[in-house]
Amino acid sequence: MLVSLVDESIHHGPKTLFTRTVVSMGPQVFNFNRKGAPMYQTGVMPHAEKTECLNPGNGEVIGHSMIHSPEEVAGLIAQAREAQPEWQALSVKERAKMISKIQPYMVDHMDQLAETVARDNGKTRIDALASEIFPGIAALSYYCKKAKSFLKDRTLGPGSLLLINKRSKIIRVPHGVIGIISPWNYPFSIPFSEVIMGLLAGNCVILKAATETQLAGLALNECIQTAGLPRGVFTYINMRGSQASKTLLDNHVDKLFFTGSVGVGKQLSQLATKTLTPVCLELGGNDAMLVCEDADLYRAASGAIWAGFQNAGQSCGGVERIYVHETVYQSFLSILKQKTEALRVGYDTDFSMDIGCMTTLRQVDTVKHHVDDALAKGAVIYAQAKGPKNTDSPYFVAPMVLTQVDHTMLVMSDETFGPVMGVMKVKTMDEAVELANDSTLGLTCSVWSKNRKNAEGLARQIKTGVATINDHLMSHALAETPWGGPKETGGGRTHGDIGFAEMTYPQVLVHDYYTPPARKNLWWHPFSLPVYEGLKGAVQFFYGSKLGSRIMGGLKLLRVLPRMLKP
């Protein structure tokens, strides 16, 4: 067997982000960290094609990730299927004990993880720490503590006195091997929670991270590997998006989780119908923010800046549309303008930048198209931050606020997914609710008011999966809150107890507590007229409305009950 060792380091400037040794043994490639512990198994040939990882902030090549072929992925799925029964056989406590080993590693390597995500995705390191690494650590802790209660058997009370001897309970059963296809906008936090929930529930997990952010995916993979999971329980793969869903479905993963665009989600759903594979989809949002006349305008404007421009606006749950009551419209805009123009946009070298760059040029083009469409239809740029200094990188898009917008414009009717917000004046908050619901997407929304009861009343009328009061976007970091929404946002949920339930299917167990002495049920063969009359009497006795009818029914039932004791 040919064995070769190659030291491979991933650098940013003079700093080494990761160092690993690639060990080639025949057709397999294994990676080891500085201590010699295996980081991940890619399962690819040494000469296989690689994804080139670029830092969008400065254009540097910061690493490579080997690409798996469909044949290799098929083998890895088979390996996961072989490992799954033993993994499921472990108690929840045993699985949680292993997975909890990831937490100290992540805490000790926060700086390294935040920098890797930031350089790979383009966001700032503070952004990466706040919206990717911290939520991951918090979710890991929460699910390890809650997994046992989430998976606990649930006993059901009897639904009929006639069948009181039949006692039922619901157990949660892992699907088996699940596939997760994750996006590039939150390349760590979005897949991480799903991976942890899937593993704790007893599944083996195949993770396909976004091609655009492979280093963040590999960093996640290294975190999972610190748990020392059995071979095949967790597998990281790198494939082109166009191949991944088909390969996973063709090899019969038991459930598929996908976060991405509406178009790709619809294609994936069509593919899944061929094998009737269940899918959980989160396909984005065009999220509305409602500012009431009694809102704290400073907090509302500050919240809009965070939720609309954080991650360069590349947040499916971020603010894209703002509807402001006419009595506070100008005051709100003044604060929003001041804060927008004060934003510092640029490459993060000393933690002083507020907004980083976008991740893909395709998304930059989408943002430009939406802005051009709005301006051509009468919108104006009310406020805009200054672009970064000392760079002409096309990945940087200065955040902007548009006014004189309406729902004929793409920025209000479609998902822009960039640092652009449109602001409309409304006469009433009922009008704002109507406009908020005028969307094909329904992920999140927010209502800003000092009157919490009134704000919740408005939020309840908006057709979204998540609604926040006096905040926006951050609920994805709350491990206890489900994430997802109706309409073309997709269906299904991740996070919280509802999201955890997506990792399993319910199985009902029914026990008969009349055995012994009952030898058969009342309605079993052989049939006869007394059997019919006895069953009819049972219905009259338990559900009749007249006392006389119920007494007569009870007598008929008593005549046939002895047959249950006879063979």
C-alpha positions in Angstrom: 0.0 0.0 0.0 1.4 3.4 -1.0 1.5 5.8 1.9 2.6 9.4 1.5 2.6 12.3 3.9 2.1 15.9 2.9 2.0 18.9 5.3 -0.8 21.2 4.3 -1.4 24.6 6.0 -4.1 27.1 5.5 -2.8 30.6 6.0 -4.1 34.1 6.2 -1.2 36.5 5.8 1.5 35.5 8.3 -1.0 33.6 10.5 -1.6 29.9 10.1 -5.3 29.1 10.5 -5.1 25.3 10.2 -2.3 22.9 9.8 -2.9 19.3 8.9 -1.1 16.4 7.4 -2.7 14.7 4.4 -2.0 11.0 4.5 -2.7 9.1 1.3 -3.3 5.4 1.7 -4.5 3.8 -1.5 -7.9 5.3 -2.5 -8.4 7.1 0.9 -7.2 10.4 2.1 -7.1 11.1 5.8 -6.4 14.4 7.5 -4.7 14.8 10.8 -4.3 17.8 13.1 -1.1 19.0 14.8 -1.5 16.4 17.6 -1.8 13.6 15.1 -5.5 13.0 15.7 -7.6 12.2 12.6 -9.6 15.3 11.6 -11.8 13.8 8.8 -11.8 11.2 6.2 -12.6 12.5 2.8 -12.7 9.2 0.9 -11.1 10.5 -2.3 -8.2 9.8 -4.5 -5.0 11.9 -4.0 -5.4 13.2 -7.5 -9.1 14.1 -7.1 -10.4 17.5 -8.1 -10.3 20.2 -5.4 -12.5 23.2 -4.6 -10.3 26.3 -4.4 -11.3 28.3 -1.3 -11.1 32.1 -1.8 -11.3 34.9 0.7 -13.9 37.2 -0.9 -12.6 40.1 1.1 -9.1 40.2 -0.5 -9.2 37.6 -3.2 -6.6 35.3 -1.6 -6.6 31.6 -2.1 -6.9 30.4 1.5 -7.2 26.6 1.1 -8.5 23.7 -0.9 -11.1 21.0 -0.3 -11.2 17.7 -2.2 -14.4 17.0 -4.1 -16.1 13.7 -3.7 -17.5 11.7 -6.7 -21.0 10.3 -6.6 -19.4 6.8 -6.3 -17.5 7.8 -3.3 -20.5 9.3 -1.6 -22.5 6.2 -2.3 -19.8 4.2 -0.4 -19.9 6.7 2.5 -23.6 6.5 2.8 -23.4 2.7 2.8 -20.8 3.0 5.6 -23.1 5.3 7.6 -26.0 2.9 7.2 -23.9 0.1 8.5 -22.9 2.2 11.5 -26.3 3.5 12.4 -27.9 0.6 14.3 -25.1 0.5 16.8 -25.2 4.3 17.2 -29.0 4.2 17.7 -28.6 1.3 20.3 -26.6 3.6 22.6 -28.6 5.4 25.2 -29.3 9.1 24.7 -27.1 9.8 27.7 -24.2 7.9 26.1 -24.6 9.8 22.8 -24.9 13.1 24.6 -21.7 12.3 26.7 -19.7 11.8 23.5 -21.1 14.8 21.6 -20.6 17.1 24.6 -16.8 16.7 24.2 -17.1 19.1 21.3 -18.0 22.0 23.5 -14.6 22.6 25.3 -12.9 22.3 21.9 -15.1 25.0 20.5 -14.7 27.3 23.5 -10.9 26.9 23.4 -10.8 27.6 19.7 -13.3 30.4 19.4 -10.8 32.8 17.8 -9.6 30.3 15.3 -13.2 29.3 14.3 -14.4 32.9 14.1 -11.5 33.8 11.8 -11.9 30.8 9.6 -15.6 31.5 9.1 -15.0 35.3 8.6 -12.3 34.8 6.0 -14.2 32.1 4.1 -17.5 33.9 4.1 -16.5 37.6 4.1 -18.2 38.7 7.3 -16.4 40.3 10.2 -15.0 38.3 13.0 -17.3 39.9 15.5 -20.2 38.9 13.2 -18.8 35.4 12.9 -18.5 35.0 16.7 -21.9 36.5 17.5 -23.9 34.8 14.8 -22.1 31.6 14.1 -19.8 30.3 16.9 -21.7 31.5 20.0 -25.1 30.1 18.7 -23.3 26.8 17.9 -21.9 26.4 21.4 -25.2 27.4 23.0 -27.1 25.0 20.8 -24.7 22.2 21.6 -25.1 22.7 25.3 -28.9 23.0 25.1 -29.5 19.9 22.9 -27.2 17.7 24.9 -29.2 18.7 28.1 -32.6 18.4 26.4 -32.2 15.4 24.1 -33.4 12.9 26.7 -36.6 14.8 27.4 -37.2 15.4 23.7 -36.9 11.7 23.0 -38.8 10.5 26.0 -41.7 8.1 25.4 -45.1 9.8 25.7 -48.1 7.9 27.2 -51.5 8.7 25.7 -54.7 8.7 27.7 -57.6 6.6 26.6 -59.9 8.1 24.0 -62.8 5.8 24.7 -64.0 4.0 27.8 -65.0 1.1 25.6 -61.3 0.7 24.6 -59.8 1.6 28.0 -57.8 -1.7 28.0 -55.9 -0.5 24.9 -53.1 1.8 26.2 -50.9 3.6 23.8 -47.6 5.5 23.9 -45.5 7.3 21.3 -41.8 6.7 20.9 -39.4 8.7 18.7 -37.4 6.7 16.2 -34.4 8.1 14.3 -34.8 8.1 10.5 -31.6 6.3 10.0 -29.2 8.1 7.7 -30.0 11.8 7.1 -28.5 14.2 4.6 -28.0 17.9 5.3 -27.3 20.4 2.5 -26.3 23.7 4.0 -25.8 27.3 2.6 -22.9 29.7 2.4 -24.4 32.7 4.3 -24.2 31.0 7.7 -21.9 28.2 6.8 -21.2 27.1 10.4 -24.2 27.8 12.6 -27.0 26.6 10.2 -25.6 23.1 9.6 -24.1 22.7 13.1 -27.3 22.7 15.0 -28.9 20.3 12.6 -25.9 18.0 12.8 -26.0 17.9 16.6 -29.7 17.3 16.7 -29.5 14.6 14.1 -26.7 12.8 16.0 -28.3 13.0 19.4 -31.5 11.6 18.0 -29.6 8.5 16.9 -29.2 9.2 13.2 -26.0 9.0 11.2 -25.4 12.3 9.4 -24.0 13.1 6.0 -23.2 16.8 5.7 -22.8 18.5 2.4 -21.5 22.0 3.1 -21.7 24.9 0.5 -19.0 24.8 -2.2 -18.4 28.6 -1.6 -17.5 28.2 2.1 -15.6 24.9 2.3 -13.1 26.0 5.0 -16.0 26.9 7.4 -17.4 23.4 6.6 -14.1 21.7 7.3 -13.8 23.7 10.6 -17.2 22.4 11.6 -16.1 18.9 10.6 -13.0 19.2 12.8 -15.2 20.2 15.7 -17.4 17.2 15.3 -14.4 14.9 15.0 -13.3 15.9 18.5 -16.2 13.9 19.9 -14.5 10.6 18.8 -17.6 9.3 17.1 -17.6 5.8 15.7 -16.6 5.4 12.0 -19.5 6.3 9.7 -21.6 8.1 12.3 -20.8 11.6 10.9 -19.5 12.1 7.4 -18.5 15.4 5.7 -18.7 15.5 1.9 -17.9 18.1 -0.7 -19.9 18.0 -3.9 -21.2 20.5 -6.4 -24.7 21.5 -5.4 -26.2 20.2 -8.7 -24.9 16.7 -7.9 -25.4 16.6 -4.1 -29.2 16.3 -3.8 -29.5 13.7 -6.6 -26.6 11.6 -5.2 -28.0 11.6 -1.7 -31.5 10.7 -2.9 -30.3 8.1 -5.3 -28.5 6.4 -2.4 -31.7 6.5 -0.3 -30.9 8.7 2.6 -33.8 8.5 4.9 -34.5 12.2 5.2 -33.0 15.3 3.6 -32.6 18.7 5.2 -32.0 21.6 2.8 -31.4 25.4 3.4 -31.2 27.5 0.3 -33.1 29.2 -2.5 -36.7 28.6 -3.4 -35.8 27.5 -6.9 -33.4 24.8 -5.8 -35.7 23.7 -3.0 -38.5 23.1 -5.5 -36.2 21.1 -7.7 -35.1 19.0 -4.7 -38.7 18.4 -3.7 -39.5 17.1 -7.2 -36.5 14.7 -7.0 -37.5 13.5 -3.6 -41.0 12.6 -4.8 -39.5 9.8 -6.9 -38.3 8.0 -3.7 -40.9 9.6 -1.4 -38.0 10.8 0.8 -39.2 13.2 3.4 -37.5 16.6 3.2 -37.3 19.6 5.5 -36.8 22.9 3.6 -35.9 26.4 4.7 -35.9 28.5 1.5 -35.6 32.1 2.6 -37.6 35.1 3.5 -38.5 38.6 2.4 -39.0 39.8 6.0 -41.0 42.7 7.1 -40.4 45.1 10.0 -43.4 47.1 11.4 -42.7 50.3 13.3 -45.7 51.5 15.4 -46.3 55.1 16.3 -45.3 54.4 20.0 -42.1 52.5 19.1 -38.7 53.4 20.7 -37.4 54.8 17.4 -33.7 54.7 18.4 -34.0 51.0 19.3 -36.0 50.3 16.2 -33.6 52.0 13.8 -30.6 50.4 15.5 -32.3 47.0 15.2 -33.0 47.6 11.6 -29.4 48.4 10.9 -28.3 45.1 12.7 -30.9 42.9 11.1 -30.8 44.4 7.7 -27.1 44.9 7.1 -25.4 42.3 9.3 -23.6 39.7 7.3 -23.8 42.1 4.4 -27.6 41.6 4.3 -27.2 37.9 3.4 -29.7 36.7 6.0 -32.8 34.8 5.1 -34.4 36.2 8.3 -33.0 39.7 8.0 -35.0 42.9 7.5 -35.7 43.7 3.9 -39.0 45.7 4.1 -39.9 48.3 6.7 -43.4 49.8 7.2 -43.5 52.8 9.4 -46.5 54.6 10.8 -46.8 58.0 9.2 -46.6 59.9 12.5 -43.1 58.7 13.2 -41.9 58.1 9.6 -39.6 61.1 9.3 -38.2 60.8 12.8 -37.4 57.1 12.2 -35.8 57.8 8.8 -33.6 60.5 10.3 -32.1 58.1 12.8 -31.8 55.3 10.2 -30.0 57.7 7.9 -27.5 58.7 10.6 -26.8 55.2 11.6 -26.5 53.9 8.0 -24.0 56.6 7.0 -22.0 55.9 10.1 -21.4 52.3 9.2 -17.8 51.3 8.5 -17.5 49.0 5.6 -14.3 47.1 4.8 -12.0 44.2 5.3 -11.8 43.2 9.0 -8.2 43.5 10.2 -8.5 45.2 13.7 -12.2 44.5 14.6 -13.1 48.1 13.7 -15.2 47.2 10.6 -19.0 47.0 11.0 -19.9 45.4 7.7 -17.8 43.0 5.6 -18.3 41.9 2.1 -20.7 39.7 0.2 -19.8 36.1 -0.4 -20.6 35.5 -4.1 -20.5 37.7 -7.2 -23.7 36.1 -8.3 -25.5 37.5 -5.2 -23.8 40.9 -5.8 -25.4 40.9 -9.3 -28.8 40.1 -7.8 -28.6 43.0 -5.4 -27.6 45.4 -8.2 -30.4 44.2 -10.3 -33.0 44.8 -7.5 -31.6 48.2 -6.8 -31.6 49.2 -10.5 -35.2 47.9 -10.8 -36.3 50.0 -7.9 -34.5 53.2 -9.0 -36.0 52.8 -12.5 -39.5 52.6 -11.0 -39.1 55.8 -8.9 -37.3 54.8 -5.7 -34.5 57.0 -4.3 -31.4 56.2 -2.3 -32.2 58.0 1.0 -29.1 56.9 2.8 -25.9 54.9 2.0 -22.8 54.0 3.8 -19.4 54.8 2.4 -17.6 52.0 0.5 -14.4 50.5 1.8 -11.1 52.4 1.4 -8.1 51.0 -0.4 -9.9 48.3 -2.3 -11.8 48.0 -5.5 -13.1 44.5 -4.7 -16.5 43.9 -6.3 -17.6 41.9 -3.3 -18.1 45.0 -1.2 -21.6 46.6 -1.5 -22.2 49.7 0.7 -25.5 49.3 2.7 -28.3 51.5 1.5 -31.8 52.6 2.5 -34.4 53.1 -0.3 -37.5 55.3 0.1 -40.4 55.9 -2.3 -40.7 52.2 -2.8 -43.7 50.1 -3.5 -44.6 46.5 -4.1 -44.1 46.7 -7.9 -40.3 46.7 -7.1 -38.2 43.6 -6.6 -36.7 45.0 -3.4 -40.1 44.8 -1.8 -41.6 41.8 -3.5 -38.7 39.4 -3.8 -35.7 38.3 -1.6 -32.8 40.7 -2.3 -30.4 39.0 0.1 -28.1 41.9 0.4 -27.5 45.2 2.3 -30.5 47.0 1.0 -33.7 48.0 2.9 -36.8 49.6 1.5 -38.9 51.9 3.8 -42.6 52.6 3.2 -44.9 55.0 5.1 -48.3 53.6 6.2 -51.4 55.3 7.6 -52.3 52.5 9.9 -50.7 49.4 11.3 -53.5 47.3 9.7 -52.2 48.6 6.4 -48.7 47.5 7.5 -49.9 44.0 8.3 -51.6 43.7 4.9 -48.4 44.8 3.1 -46.3 42.4 5.3 -48.5 39.5 4.2 -48.2 40.5 0.5 -45.3 38.1 0.0 -44.8 34.6 -1.3 -42.3 34.0 1.6 -43.0 33.7 5.3 -40.0 33.2 7.4 -39.8 36.0 10.0 -41.2 39.5 10.8 -40.9 41.9 13.7 -43.1 44.5 15.3 -41.7 47.4 17.3 -43.9 49.0 19.9 -43.8 49.9 23.6 -47.2 48.2 23.9 -46.3 44.6 23.9 -49.9 43.4 23.9 -50.7 45.5 20.8 -47.5 44.4 19.2 -48.3 40.7 19.7 -51.7 41.3 18.3 -50.2 42.6 15.1 -47.6 39.9 15.0 -50.3 37.2 15.2 -51.8 38.5 12.0 -48.6 38.1 10.0 -48.2 34.8 8.2 -44.6 33.9 9.2 -43.0 31.1 11.1 -41.2 33.5 13.5 -42.3 36.9 14.8 -40.2 39.0 17.2 -41.2 42.0 19.3 -38.7 44.9 19.5 -36.0 42.7 18.0 -35.3 40.9 14.7 -33.3 38.0 13.2 -31.7 36.9 16.5 -34.2 34.1 17.3 -32.0 31.8 15.1 -29.5 31.9 18.0 -32.1 30.8 20.5 -31.7 27.0 20.5 -35.1 26.6 22.1 -37.1 28.4 19.3 -38.2 26.6 16.1 -37.0 28.1 12.8 -38.8 28.0 9.5 -42.0 29.2 8.0 -45.0 28.8 5.7 -45.6 29.6 2.0 -42.6 29.3 -0.2 -40.3 29.5 2.8 -40.6 25.7 2.6 -42.1 23.8 5.5 -40.7 21.8 8.4 -38.7 23.3 11.2 -35.2 23.3 12.6 -34.2 24.2 16.2 -36.2 23.7 19.4 -38.3 20.7 20.4 -40.2 20.9 17.1 -37.0 21.0 15.1 -35.6 18.1 17.1 -38.8 16.1 16.3 -37.9 16.5 12.6 -34.9 14.2 13.3 -37.2 11.3 14.2 -40.5 9.8 13.2 -43.2 8.9 15.7 -44.0 5.2 16.3 -47.1 4.3 18.3 -47.0 1.3 20.6 -50.3 -0.2 21.8 -50.7 -2.6 24.7 -53.8 -4.6 25.5 -54.2 -4.8 29.3 -57.0 -7.3 29.3 -54.6 -10.1 28.2 -55.1 -12.3 30.2 -58.0 -13.0 30.9 -59.5 -11.9 27.6 -58.9 -14.4 24.8 -60.2 -12.3 22.0 -61.7 -8.8 21.2 -65.4 -8.2 21.1 -65.4 -7.7 17.4 -63.4 -10.7 16.4 -64.7 -13.7 14.5 -67.0 -15.6 14.4 -69.7 -13.1 13.6 -73.4 -13.4 14.6 -76.5 -11.3 15.2 -75.8 -11.1 19.0 -72.3 -9.8 18.2 -73.9 -7.0 16.0 -76.5 -6.2 18.7 -73.8 -6.2 21.3 -71.6 -3.7 19.4 -74.6 -1.6 18.6 -75.4 -1.6 22.3 -71.9 -0.5 23.2 -72.3 2.6 21.0 -75.7 3.4 22.5 -74.4 2.9 26.1 -71.3 5.1 25.7 -72.5 7.7 23.3 -76.3 7.7 23.4 -78.2 10.9 24.4 -81.3 9.3 26.0 -81.1 7.5 29.3 -83.4 4.7 28.3 -81.5 4.0 25.1 -78.2 3.9 27.1 -79.6 1.4 29.6 -80.8 -0.9 26.9 -77.5 -0.6 25.1 -75.7 -1.5 28.2 -77.7 -4.7 28.7 -77.0 -5.7 25.1 -73.3 -5.2 25.6 -73.3 -7.2 28.8 -74.9 -10.2 27.0 -71.9 -10.5 24.6 -69.0 -9.6 26.9 -68.5 -13.2 28.0 -67.5 -14.2 24.5 -64.2 -12.3 25.1 -63.2 -14.9 27.7 -63.8 -17.9 25.5 -61.3 -19.3 23.0 
